[in-house]
Amino acid sequence: MKILLAEDEKDLREVVSEFLEISGNTVFAVENGKLALEESRKNPYEVIVLDIMMPEMDGITALTKMRAEGNVTPVLMLTAKSEIDDKIAGLDAGADDYLAKPFSMKELLARLQAMTRRKEIYRKSVLSAGNTELNTKTGTLSAVNSISLSTDEVKLLELFMLNQGKPYSKEELFQQVWAEDNEAEISVVEVYISFLTGKLDAVGADIQILNDEKGIRIS
């Protein structure tokens, strides 16, 4: 998983980051909600962990702004308190789960993994960007015209549309779309980008896939 972690306690931030990375994840860690919000706007993440009490911007304020901007990434809130009001405030702001300090690192990892699985179950069936719509259930891409996409084309375009303007590397795209395909090679990413580019043109879409030094994204 690619994880964004916001925690103002330096020692805890480093310990959590190290544990999650040893467990095979990629972690980008910041010390307050303001930096977490800024990072969430620039890059895509599979899950976000926000401490509630942080300087400059608390976790609930950061999450509220993320949700208002359309960010649907699963979020787990960390709190030093176990009071019901803190739990309710986090969930009302759009959190998917919460964990009270002190917590087990193994439980944190299990909860994050469960959240990403739930995201697959409850994902939106119709996504839009510009004049373009993608129906993830039927595999239909529509703009001026309509066309059918393959399963992998749907998965790839869904990532782009859920994270409009945010850049991916080829490695990140490969891991998210083809990680379970033991026969796939990373060159498949460029092949499918070419397929999608042709199909976006075919339906008269006003969005395009950009692939440059900043990364791969739609605009």
Backbone as CSV, one residue per row, in Angstrom:
resi,resn,N_x,N_y,N_z,CA_x,CA_y,CA_z,C_x,C_y,C_z
1,MET,0.830,-1.197,0.000,0.000,0.000,0.000,0.870,1.254,0.000
2,LYS,0.362,2.296,-0.604,1.005,3.598,-0.541,0.231,4.418,0.494
3,ILE,0.899,4.762,1.589,0.229,5.325,2.763,0.728,6.733,3.058
4,LEU,-0.201,7.645,3.317,0.124,8.985,3.808,-0.140,8.998,5.307
5,LEU,0.889,9.311,6.102,0.789,9.313,7.559,1.033,10.712,8.089
6,ALA,0.097,11.223,8.902,0.262,12.523,9.554,0.217,12.325,11.062
7,GLU,1.338,12.549,11.716,1.459,12.344,13.158,2.508,13.332,13.687
8,ASP,2.125,14.155,14.670,3.038,15.199,15.137,4.085,14.692,16.134
9,GLU,3.859,13.539,16.760,4.843,12.986,17.683,5.954,12.304,16.875
10,LYS,7.128,12.909,16.872,8.229,12.456,16.018,8.575,10.980,16.230
11,ASP,8.735,10.570,17.480,9.125,9.181,17.751,8.075,8.198,17.238
12,LEU,6.801,8.498,17.498,5.732,7.616,17.052,5.651,7.608,15.524
13,ARG,5.811,8.764,14.924,5.767,8.852,13.463,6.844,7.976,12.831
14,GLU,8.035,8.010,13.406,9.142,7.221,12.854,8.942,5.729,13.079
15,VAL,8.425,5.376,14.247,8.197,3.952,14.555,7.112,3.368,13.650
16,VAL,6.013,4.107,13.494,4.921,3.637,12.636,5.390,3.523,11.192
17,SER,6.117,4.528,10.729,6.614,4.509,9.349,7.510,3.308,9.109
18,GLU,8.429,3.065,10.056,9.359,1.948,9.902,8.619,0.614,9.879
19,PHE,7.663,0.439,10.778,6.921,-0.818,10.824,6.152,-1.050,9.528
20,LEU,5.456,-0.017,9.046,4.665,-0.174,7.824,5.549,-0.441,6.616
21,GLU,6.722,0.176,6.569,7.629,-0.042,5.446,8.243,-1.438,5.496
22,ILE,8.583,-1.906,6.695,9.098,-3.274,6.847,8.045,-4.288,6.415
23,SER,6.776,-3.911,6.585,5.661,-4.794,6.209,5.355,-4.728,4.712
24,GLY,6.180,-4.005,3.959,6.042,-3.992,2.505,5.280,-2.822,1.919
25,ASN,5.072,-1.774,2.719,4.326,-0.617,2.246,5.251,0.566,1.969
26,THR,4.729,1.542,1.252,5.438,2.798,1.019,4.763,3.880,1.852
27,VAL,5.539,4.606,2.661,4.959,5.585,3.583,5.547,6.966,3.328
28,PHE,4.671,7.961,3.226,5.087,9.359,3.189,4.565,9.989,4.472
29,ALA,5.466,10.421,5.351,5.073,10.889,6.678,5.262,12.395,6.827
30,VAL,4.276,13.050,7.438,4.336,14.486,7.714,3.927,14.723,9.161
31,GLU,4.179,15.957,9.657,3.971,16.212,11.080,2.738,17.013,11.434
32,ASN,1.929,17.393,10.439,0.695,18.115,10.780,-0.344,17.972,9.674
33,GLY,-1.567,18.389,9.990,-2.670,18.242,9.055,-2.541,19.110,7.816
34,LYS,-1.929,20.281,7.960,-1.750,21.166,6.812,-0.887,20.513,5.745
35,LEU,0.220,19.903,6.165,1.105,19.229,5.216,0.429,17.999,4.621
36,ALA,-0.369,17.301,5.429,-1.093,16.131,4.918,-2.078,16.552,3.833
37,LEU,-2.794,17.647,4.063,-3.754,18.138,3.074,-3.047,18.511,1.785
38,GLU,-1.929,19.216,1.894,-1.173,19.628,0.705,-0.674,18.416,-0.068
39,GLU,-0.167,17.412,0.646,0.348,16.210,-0.015,-0.779,15.420,-0.669
40,SER,-1.947,15.365,-0.032,-3.082,14.628,-0.599,-3.562,15.252,-1.900
41,ARG,-3.313,16.534,-2.068,-3.709,17.225,-3.296,-2.752,16.941,-4.449
42,LYS,-1.515,16.584,-4.110,-0.480,16.425,-5.135,-0.318,14.992,-5.615
43,ASN,-0.477,14.032,-4.705,-0.175,12.640,-5.043,-1.267,11.688,-4.572
44,PRO,-1.461,10.587,-5.285,-2.481,9.598,-4.896,-1.969,8.647,-3.830
45,TYR,-2.847,8.285,-2.905,-2.525,7.315,-1.860,-3.647,6.292,-1.764
46,GLU,-3.289,5.096,-1.328,-4.296,4.043,-1.152,-5.013,4.173,0.180
47,VAL,-4.347,4.768,1.164,-4.945,4.961,2.483,-4.212,6.105,3.195
48,ILE,-4.941,6.827,4.055,-4.369,7.947,4.799,-4.593,7.718,6.292
49,VAL,-3.557,7.986,7.097,-3.646,7.890,8.554,-3.447,9.291,9.117
50,LEU,-4.439,9.785,9.862,-4.381,11.140,10.419,-4.522,11.108,11.936
51,ASP,-3.557,11.705,12.630,-3.731,11.928,14.061,-4.760,13.051,14.221
52,ILE,-5.594,12.984,15.244,-6.591,14.032,15.437,-5.959,15.322,15.962
53,MET,-5.139,15.225,17.008,-4.551,16.410,17.626,-3.183,16.698,17.020
54,MET,-3.108,17.719,16.145,-1.854,18.125,15.526,-1.787,19.643,15.440
55,PRO,-0.576,20.206,15.413,-0.429,21.655,15.283,-0.741,22.130,13.868
56,GLU,-0.962,23.421,13.730,-1.249,24.099,12.457,-2.607,23.727,11.881
57,MET,-2.882,22.432,11.755,-4.203,21.972,11.328,-4.437,20.584,11.905
58,ASP,-5.527,20.412,12.648,-5.804,19.109,13.249,-6.311,18.128,12.198
59,GLY,-6.352,16.860,12.586,-6.724,15.821,11.634,-8.143,15.920,11.129
60,ILE,-9.068,16.317,11.979,-10.469,16.409,11.562,-10.652,17.541,10.546
61,THR,-10.001,18.668,10.772,-10.086,19.771,9.806,-9.483,19.366,8.469
62,ALA,-8.324,18.697,8.517,-7.683,18.243,7.279,-8.582,17.276,6.521
63,LEU,-9.190,16.339,7.245,-10.068,15.357,6.610,-11.306,16.026,6.017
64,THR,-11.886,16.962,6.756,-13.065,17.672,6.255,-12.760,18.359,4.932
65,LYS,-11.594,18.981,4.842,-11.202,19.660,3.601,-10.952,18.656,2.479
66,MET,-10.328,17.528,2.807,-10.094,16.492,1.792,-11.407,16.006,1.193
67,ARG,-12.372,15.695,2.056,-13.657,15.200,1.574,-14.395,16.268,0.768
68,ALA,-14.300,17.519,1.187,-14.960,18.604,0.469,-14.374,18.779,-0.932
69,GLU,-13.101,18.406,-1.088,-12.435,18.511,-2.385,-12.631,17.261,-3.243
70,GLY,-13.373,16.291,-2.722,-13.670,15.087,-3.497,-12.710,13.940,-3.309
71,ASN,-11.810,14.033,-2.341,-10.865,12.953,-2.075,-11.586,11.822,-1.346
72,VAL,-11.644,10.647,-1.969,-12.378,9.512,-1.393,-11.448,8.441,-0.831
73,THR,-10.168,8.759,-0.685,-9.203,7.804,-0.127,-9.622,7.373,1.277
74,PRO,-9.582,6.071,1.596,-9.920,5.626,2.950,-9.015,6.286,3.993
75,VAL,-9.604,6.719,5.099,-8.860,7.424,6.149,-9.084,6.766,7.506
76,LEU,-7.990,6.532,8.221,-8.045,6.055,9.599,-7.552,7.175,10.502
77,MET,-8.323,7.477,11.564,-7.964,8.527,12.505,-7.290,7.922,13.736
78,LEU,-6.216,8.575,14.188,-5.552,8.200,15.432,-5.896,9.231,16.503
79,THR,-6.189,8.784,17.703,-6.498,9.705,18.780,-5.898,9.218,20.082
80,ALA,-5.475,10.169,20.909,-4.930,9.822,22.219,-6.044,9.555,23.207
81,LYS,-7.272,9.836,22.806,-8.425,9.657,23.686,-9.311,8.525,23.154
82,SER,-10.066,7.934,24.055,-11.006,6.903,23.619,-12.441,7.376,23.814
83,GLU,-12.601,8.691,24.060,-13.935,9.226,24.297,-14.797,9.128,23.046
84,ILE,-16.080,8.886,23.247,-16.999,8.687,22.135,-17.122,9.927,21.270
85,ASP,-16.972,11.127,21.858,-17.101,12.361,21.079,-16.027,12.457,20.005
86,ASP,-14.803,12.025,20.322,-13.721,12.059,19.338,-14.009,11.092,18.189
87,LYS,-14.530,9.933,18.526,-14.848,8.939,17.499,-15.947,9.466,16.575
88,ILE,-16.972,10.052,17.180,-18.092,10.573,16.388,-17.634,11.711,15.488
89,ALA,-16.803,12.613,16.041,-16.317,13.748,15.248,-15.529,13.274,14.033
90,GLY,-14.680,12.273,14.228,-13.894,11.748,13.119,-14.753,11.081,12.061
91,LEU,-15.698,10.259,12.499,-16.573,9.568,11.558,-17.476,10.549,10.821
92,ASP,-17.957,11.574,11.528,-18.796,12.588,10.885,-18.023,13.370,9.823
93,ALA,-16.721,13.521,10.043,-15.889,14.258,9.085,-15.579,13.431,7.841
94,GLY,-15.865,12.121,7.903,-15.625,11.265,6.741,-14.588,10.188,6.940
95,ALA,-14.192,9.955,8.195,-13.224,8.884,8.461,-13.872,7.516,8.246
96,ASP,-13.053,6.549,7.859,-13.537,5.192,7.643,-13.326,4.315,8.866
97,ASP,-12.375,4.694,9.707,-12.080,3.906,10.903,-11.282,4.785,11.860
98,TYR,-11.108,4.328,13.098,-10.330,5.061,14.088,-9.595,4.066,14.966
99,LEU,-8.521,4.547,15.598,-7.730,3.699,16.482,-7.205,4.575,17.607
100,ALA,-7.463,4.169,18.861,-7.036,4.949,20.024,-5.617,4.572,20.434
101,LYS,-4.816,5.577,20.802,-3.473,5.337,21.325,-3.561,4.936,22.794
102,PRO,-2.653,4.078,23.263,-1.641,3.361,22.486,-2.268,2.207,21.719
103,PHE,-1.678,1.844,20.599,-2.254,0.790,19.771,-1.195,-0.215,19.341
104,SER,-1.652,-1.370,18.927,-0.771,-2.412,18.405,-0.463,-2.118,16.939
105,MET,0.809,-2.206,16.575,1.199,-1.976,15.181,0.536,-3.002,14.255
106,LYS,0.413,-4.225,14.741,-0.213,-5.259,13.921,-1.691,-4.950,13.694
107,GLU,-2.345,-4.387,14.723,-3.748,-4.024,14.554,-3.892,-2.870,13.579
108,LEU,-2.996,-1.903,13.657,-3.019,-0.785,12.710,-2.915,-1.298,11.281
109,LEU,-1.952,-2.176,11.029,-1.770,-2.715,9.690,-3.000,-3.490,9.235
110,ALA,-3.575,-4.299,10.124,-4.767,-5.084,9.775,-5.937,-4.175,9.416
111,ARG,-6.095,-3.090,10.160,-7.192,-2.162,9.878,-6.988,-1.454,8.539
112,LEU,-5.756,-1.076,8.241,-5.484,-0.415,6.963,-5.755,-1.365,5.797
113,GLN,-5.353,-2.609,5.944,-5.601,-3.594,4.892,-7.093,-3.826,4.703
114,ALA,-7.837,-3.874,5.804,-9.286,-4.068,5.722,-9.956,-2.890,5.040
115,MET,-9.463,-1.685,5.299,-10.036,-0.494,4.675,-9.857,-0.493,3.170
116,THR,-8.698,-0.926,2.700,-8.479,-0.959,1.252,-9.347,-2.029,0.595
117,ARG,-9.610,-3.124,1.313,-10.511,-4.141,0.753,-11.937,-3.605,0.662
118,ARG,-12.381,-2.876,1.684,-13.728,-2.299,1.661,-13.867,-1.277,0.546
119,LYS,-12.800,-0.596,0.229,-12.839,0.391,-0.848,-13.227,-0.279,-2.159
120,GLU,-12.721,-1.499,-2.387,-13.067,-2.229,-3.608,-14.543,-2.590,-3.622
121,ILE,-15.090,-2.934,-2.454,-16.488,-3.354,-2.382,-17.434,-2.190,-2.630
122,TYR,-17.090,-1.013,-2.063,-18.010,0.119,-2.101,-17.615,1.207,-3.112
123,ARG,-16.764,0.871,-4.044,-16.313,1.885,-4.990,-17.465,2.355,-5.876
124,LYS,-17.354,3.601,-6.350,-18.386,4.174,-7.196,-18.494,3.415,-8.511
125,SER,-19.712,3.308,-9.029,-19.896,2.598,-10.298,-19.778,3.530,-11.493
126,VAL,-19.993,4.841,-11.297,-19.871,5.801,-12.388,-18.950,6.943,-11.960
127,LEU,-17.874,7.129,-12.710,-16.911,8.194,-12.451,-16.933,9.174,-13.613
128,SER,-16.618,10.427,-13.331,-16.618,11.423,-14.400,-15.415,12.334,-14.303
129,ALA,-14.987,12.813,-15.471,-13.908,13.797,-15.574,-14.128,14.540,-16.891
130,GLY,-14.259,15.862,-16.804,-14.578,16.617,-18.018,-15.906,16.156,-18.582
131,ASN,-15.942,15.883,-19.879,-17.178,15.399,-20.514,-17.245,13.873,-20.551
132,THR,-16.367,13.229,-19.805,-16.170,11.784,-19.926,-16.688,11.032,-18.706
133,GLU,-17.382,9.928,-18.929,-17.870,9.076,-17.855,-17.363,7.652,-18.052
134,LEU,-17.041,7.034,-16.918,-16.633,5.632,-16.917,-17.561,4.868,-15.995
135,ASN,-18.248,3.865,-16.537,-19.070,2.972,-15.730,-18.211,1.758,-15.399
136,THR,-17.802,1.659,-14.134,-16.890,0.588,-13.754,-17.567,-0.771,-13.699
137,LYS,-18.892,-0.780,-13.613,-19.620,-2.051,-13.580,-19.781,-2.651,-14.966
138,THR,-20.149,-1.812,-15.930,-20.379,-2.305,-17.294,-19.139,-2.194,-18.174
139,GLY,-18.144,-1.417,-17.717,-16.946,-1.222,-18.525,-17.158,-0.287,-19.688
140,THR,-18.141,0.599,-19.593,-18.470,1.512,-20.685,-17.812,2.871,-20.477
141,LEU,-17.109,3.341,-21.504,-16.507,4.671,-21.528,-17.329,5.544,-22.449
142,SER,-17.801,6.686,-21.940,-18.711,7.527,-22.715,-18.283,8.990,-22.690
143,ALA,-18.440,9.646,-23.836,-18.293,11.102,-23.961,-19.238,11.518,-25.078
144,VAL,-18.703,11.892,-26.233,-19.551,12.138,-27.396,-20.105,10.809,-27.907
145,ASN,-19.261,9.790,-27.869,-19.644,8.430,-28.239,-19.349,7.499,-27.063
146,SER,-19.655,6.230,-27.228,-19.396,5.247,-26.179,-18.604,4.077,-26.730
147,ILE,-17.850,3.416,-25.835,-17.050,2.268,-26.236,-16.848,1.378,-25.014
148,SER,-16.611,0.106,-25.239,-16.390,-0.827,-24.133,-14.903,-0.964,-23.833
149,LEU,-14.578,-1.082,-22.542,-13.197,-1.267,-22.119,-13.005,-2.659,-21.540
150,SER,-11.779,-3.143,-21.599,-11.447,-4.406,-20.958,-11.349,-4.196,-19.447
151,THR,-11.287,-5.284,-18.706,-11.209,-5.199,-17.243,-10.005,-4.389,-16.784
152,ASP,-8.838,-4.640,-17.364,-7.632,-3.912,-16.958,-7.677,-2.450,-17.398
153,GLU,-8.299,-2.172,-18.526,-8.461,-0.783,-18.947,-9.344,-0.020,-17.956
154,VAL,-10.388,-0.678,-17.481,-11.280,-0.057,-16.488,-10.511,0.237,-15.209
155,LYS,-9.747,-0.723,-14.717,-8.988,-0.536,-13.485,-8.003,0.624,-13.612
156,LEU,-7.333,0.702,-14.748,-6.335,1.742,-14.954,-6.973,3.123,-15.048
157,LEU,-8.035,3.235,-15.841,-8.694,4.529,-15.990,-9.387,4.939,-14.692
158,GLU,-9.893,3.970,-13.939,-10.522,4.275,-12.655,-9.521,4.935,-11.706
159,LEU,-8.295,4.421,-11.661,-7.265,5.037,-10.827,-7.045,6.492,-11.212
160,PHE,-6.927,6.735,-12.509,-6.696,8.097,-12.982,-7.862,9.016,-12.639
161,MET,-9.085,8.527,-12.816,-10.261,9.380,-12.613,-10.545,9.636,-11.131
162,LEU,-10.173,8.697,-10.271,-10.329,8.918,-8.836,-9.269,9.864,-8.290
163,ASN,-8.203,10.039,-9.045,-7.083,10.880,-8.610,-6.683,11.839,-9.729
164,GLN,-7.648,12.614,-10.190,-7.438,13.478,-11.351,-6.289,14.458,-11.123
165,GLY,-5.355,14.444,-12.064,-4.228,15.358,-12.014,-3.066,14.886,-11.166
166,LYS,-3.254,13.818,-10.382,-2.189,13.329,-9.510,-1.342,12.306,-10.263
167,PRO,-0.032,12.457,-10.241,0.832,11.603,-11.062,1.163,10.249,-10.432
168,TYR,1.198,9.227,-11.277,1.651,7.895,-10.901,2.935,7.571,-11.650
169,SER,3.775,6.752,-11.058,4.897,6.170,-11.795,4.404,4.884,-12.450
170,LYS,5.155,4.374,-13.410,4.783,3.109,-14.041,4.756,1.984,-13.011
171,GLU,5.701,2.035,-12.074,5.771,0.990,-11.047,4.512,0.989,-10.176
172,GLU,4.033,2.186,-9.808,2.836,2.280,-8.973,1.608,1.758,-9.709
173,LEU,1.482,2.110,-10.979,0.349,1.631,-11.776,0.396,0.113,-11.917
174,PHE,1.587,-0.409,-12.152,1.734,-1.854,-12.298,1.303,-2.573,-11.015
175,GLN,1.739,-2.065,-9.857,1.403,-2.692,-8.594,-0.094,-2.655,-8.306
176,GLN,-0.750,-1.568,-8.664,-2.171,-1.431,-8.344,-3.080,-2.195,-9.300
177,VAL,-2.661,-2.367,-10.541,-3.531,-3.010,-11.539,-3.130,-4.453,-11.813
178,TRP,-1.840,-4.735,-11.856,-1.389,-6.056,-12.302,-0.610,-6.842,-11.249
179,ALA,-0.634,-6.413,-10.005,0.171,-7.071,-8.965,-0.159,-8.553,-8.816
180,GLU,-1.418,-8.925,-9.054,-1.828,-10.320,-8.862,-1.676,-11.168,-10.127
181,ASP,-1.225,-10.539,-11.207,-1.015,-11.262,-12.461,0.450,-11.684,-12.543
182,ASN,0.720,-12.930,-12.254,2.102,-13.412,-12.202,2.797,-13.414,-13.559
183,GLU,2.023,-13.335,-14.622,2.621,-13.368,-15.957,2.845,-11.978,-16.541
184,ALA,2.313,-10.949,-15.892,2.428,-9.586,-16.428,3.818,-9.011,-16.180
185,GLU,4.284,-8.181,-17.109,5.542,-7.454,-16.972,5.248,-5.969,-16.999
186,ILE,6.166,-5.165,-16.483,5.894,-3.745,-16.327,5.643,-3.035,-17.660
187,SER,6.102,-3.619,-18.747,5.865,-3.026,-20.065,4.381,-2.974,-20.403
188,VAL,3.557,-3.766,-19.682,2.118,-3.771,-19.948,1.504,-2.404,-19.657
189,VAL,2.127,-1.631,-18.772,1.594,-0.311,-18.422,1.537,0.589,-19.646
190,GLU,2.627,0.694,-20.377,2.654,1.553,-21.558,1.711,1.049,-22.643
191,VAL,1.577,-0.261,-22.731,0.658,-0.840,-23.720,-0.777,-0.392,-23.431
192,TYR,-1.181,-0.472,-22.169,-2.555,-0.113,-21.819,-2.789,1.389,-21.828
193,ILE,-1.755,2.162,-21.562,-1.888,3.611,-21.705,-2.166,3.959,-23.162
194,SER,-1.490,3.250,-24.063,-1.735,3.451,-25.495,-3.158,3.059,-25.865
195,PHE,-3.623,1.925,-25.341,-5.008,1.499,-25.596,-5.995,2.567,-25.137
196,LEU,-5.814,3.048,-23.896,-6.746,4.034,-23.341,-6.695,5.356,-24.096
197,THR,-5.512,5.764,-24.501,-5.386,7.005,-25.266,-6.200,6.928,-26.548
198,GLY,-6.120,5.794,-27.230,-6.881,5.606,-28.461,-8.380,5.599,-28.210
199,LYS,-8.802,4.989,-27.118,-10.230,4.905,-26.839,-10.797,6.237,-26.352
200,LEU,-10.009,7.013,-25.621,-10.449,8.356,-25.234,-10.643,9.231,-26.471
201,ASP,-9.736,9.109,-27.405,-9.877,9.843,-28.681,-11.125,9.375,-29.427
202,ALA,-11.369,8.073,-29.407,-12.477,7.505,-30.173,-13.840,7.988,-29.675
203,VAL,-13.962,8.213,-28.361,-15.256,8.645,-27.825,-15.391,10.162,-27.767
204,GLY,-14.368,10.886,-28.214,-14.430,12.348,-28.192,-14.247,12.935,-26.807
205,ALA,-13.435,12.279,-25.960,-13.203,12.763,-24.596,-12.387,14.050,-24.614
206,ASP,-12.698,14.938,-23.660,-11.912,16.170,-23.551,-10.843,16.059,-22.463
207,ILE,-10.571,14.828,-22.011,-9.455,14.581,-21.106,-8.401,13.787,-21.854
208,GLN,-7.178,13.847,-21.372,-6.106,13.100,-22.007,-5.155,12.549,-20.954
209,ILE,-4.429,11.509,-21.326,-3.431,10.929,-20.431,-2.090,11.574,-20.730
210,LEU,-1.505,12.194,-19.720,-0.192,12.813,-19.852,0.862,11.872,-19.283
211,ASN,1.988,11.775,-19.961,3.082,10.913,-19.528,4.390,11.658,-19.756
212,ASP,4.886,12.314,-18.703,6.115,13.097,-18.818,6.945,12.954,-17.559
213,GLU,7.881,13.874,-17.345,8.776,13.753,-16.199,8.062,13.874,-14.857
214,LYS,6.854,14.459,-14.851,6.087,14.583,-13.610,5.406,13.273,-13.235
215,GLY,5.170,12.406,-14.220,4.481,11.162,-13.972,3.357,10.943,-14.964
216,ILE,2.534,9.928,-14.716,1.427,9.582,-15.604,0.126,9.960,-14.917
217,ARG,-0.728,10.698,-15.623,-1.946,11.235,-15.016,-2.904,11.645,-16.096
218,ILE,-4.154,11.990,-15.730,-5.071,12.547,-16.698,-5.215,14.044,-16.458
219,SER,-5.516,14.743,-17.526,-5.702,16.196,-17.446,-6.805,16.618,-18.395
